[in-house]
Amino acid sequence: MTPPLLSVLKGKHADVPPVWLMRQAGRYLPEYRALRADKGGFLELATDPATASEITLQPIRRFSFDGAILFSDILMVPWALGQALSFGPGEGPQLAPALADHDIDSLTPALDRLDPVYETVRRVAAALPPETTLLGFAGSPWTVATYMVAGQGSRDQHETREFAYRDPQAFARIIDVVTELTIDYLS
């Protein structure tokens, strides 16, 4: 049996359209809030396969969505490429060193940092009802690069745009490295 969400994505008609919601771990679910209070910060949640699996499955158990969205973050890729990643309380994510001042080839990749995500995928896939599709995701190379260059999010990506104009070869290298790892990661 093909899950309803995958059937629709393949062009088949469904009498009842499949439903999934982004951010479905939902900062509003009491069971998510309890785990967050117990486990700590976002990176601790995302790198603990048992916890990340539980967070991914909570909305499925509660609402029977047709698609489960993997609990993770787009910045797992730069973290695996060797940047330090942190999520401070009340702040957005921070990456160091910022690549506006460092060469991407100076980073020491730590690809094993992705292992908890892969284990989470295995656990969730084994626990999902057969009619529920598991949806993974990754950030676009541009979006990921904006964080990597500036070391944090930005409304206008000024620092990244300025860097790309100033040193197009270095910026192209960042995009290439992010693209390659993202393809491997999603595969």
TATA-V743844 format. One record per residue. N is the residue number from 1. RES is the residue in three letters. OMEGA is omega as a letter, one per 30 degrees, with the letter a starting at -180 (* if undefined). Layout:
N&RES&OMEGA ; N&RES&OMEGA
//
This chain:
1&MET&l ; 2&THR&l ; 3&PRO&a ; 4&PRO&a ; 5&LEU&l ; 6&LEU&l ; 7&SER&l ; 8&VAL&l ; 9&LEU&l ; 10&LYS&l ; 11&GLY&l ; 12&LYS&l ; 13&HIS&l ; 14&ALA&l ; 15&ASP&l ; 16&VAL&a ; 17&PRO&l ; 18&PRO&a ; 19&VAL&l ; 20&TRP&a ; 21&LEU&l ; 22&MET&a ; 23&ARG&a ; 24&GLN&l ; 25&ALA&l ; 26&GLY&l ; 27&ARG&a ; 28&TYR&a ; 29&LEU&a ; 30&PRO&l ; 31&GLU&l ; 32&TYR&a ; 33&ARG&l ; 34&ALA&l ; 35&LEU&a ; 36&ARG&l ; 37&ALA&a ; 38&ASP&a ; 39&LYS&l ; 40&GLY&a ; 41&GLY&a ; 42&PHE&a ; 43&LEU&l ; 44&GLU&l ; 45&LEU&a ; 46&ALA&a ; 47&THR&l ; 48&ASP&a ; 49&PRO&l ; 50&ALA&a ; 51&THR&a ; 52&ALA&l ; 53&SER&l ; 54&GLU&a ; 55&ILE&l ; 56&THR&a ; 57&LEU&a ; 58&GLN&a ; 59&PRO&l ; 60&ILE&l ; 61&ARG&a ; 62&ARG&a ; 63&PHE&a ; 64&SER&l ; 65&PHE&l ; 66&ASP&l ; 67&GLY&l ; 68&ALA&a ; 69&ILE&a ; 70&LEU&l ; 71&PHE&a ; 72&SER&l ; 73&ASP&l ; 74&ILE&a ; 75&LEU&l ; 76&MET&l ; 77&VAL&l ; 78&PRO&l ; 79&TRP&l ; 80&ALA&l ; 81&LEU&l ; 82&GLY&l ; 83&GLN&l ; 84&ALA&a ; 85&LEU&l ; 86&SER&l ; 87&PHE&a ; 88&GLY&l ; 89&PRO&l ; 90&GLY&l ; 91&GLU&l ; 92&GLY&a ; 93&PRO&l ; 94&GLN&l ; 95&LEU&l ; 96&ALA&f ; 97&PRO&l ; 98&ALA&a ; 99&LEU&l ; 100&ALA&a ; 101&ASP&a ; 102&HIS&l ; 103&ASP&a ; 104&ILE&a ; 105&ASP&l ; 106&SER&l ; 107&LEU&l ; 108&THR&a ; 109&PRO&l ; 110&ALA&a ; 111&LEU&l ; 112&ASP&l ; 113&ARG&l ; 114&LEU&a ; 115&ASP&l ; 116&PRO&l ; 117&VAL&l ; 118&TYR&l ; 119&GLU&l ; 120&THR&l ; 121&VAL&l ; 122&ARG&a ; 123&ARG&a ; 124&VAL&a ; 125&ALA&a ; 126&ALA&a ; 127&ALA&a ; 128&LEU&l ; 129&PRO&a ; 130&PRO&a ; 131&GLU&a ; 132&THR&a ; 133&THR&l ; 134&LEU&a ; 135&LEU&l ; 136&GLY&a ; 137&PHE&l ; 138&ALA&l ; 139&GLY&l ; 140&SER&l ; 141&PRO&l ; 142&TRP&a ; 143&THR&l ; 144&VAL&l ; 145&ALA&a ; 146&THR&l ; 147&TYR&a ; 148&MET&a ; 149&VAL&a ; 150&ALA&a ; 151&GLY&a ; 152&GLN&l ; 153&GLY&a ; 154&SER&l ; 155&ARG&a ; 156&ASP&a ; 157&GLN&a ; 158&HIS&a ; 159&GLU&l ; 160&THR&l ; 161&ARG&l ; 162&GLU&l ; 163&PHE&a ; 164&ALA&l ; 165&TYR&a ; 166&ARG&a ; 167&ASP&a ; 168&PRO&l ; 169&GLN&l ; 170&ALA&l ; 171&PHE&l ; 172&ALA&l ; 173&ARG&l ; 174&ILE&a ; 175&ILE&a ; 176&ASP&a ; 177&VAL&l ; 178&VAL&l ; 179&THR&a ; 180&GLU&a ; 181&LEU&l ; 182&THR&l ; 183&ILE&l ; 184&ASP&a ; 185&TYR&a ; 186&LEU&l ; 187&SER&*
//
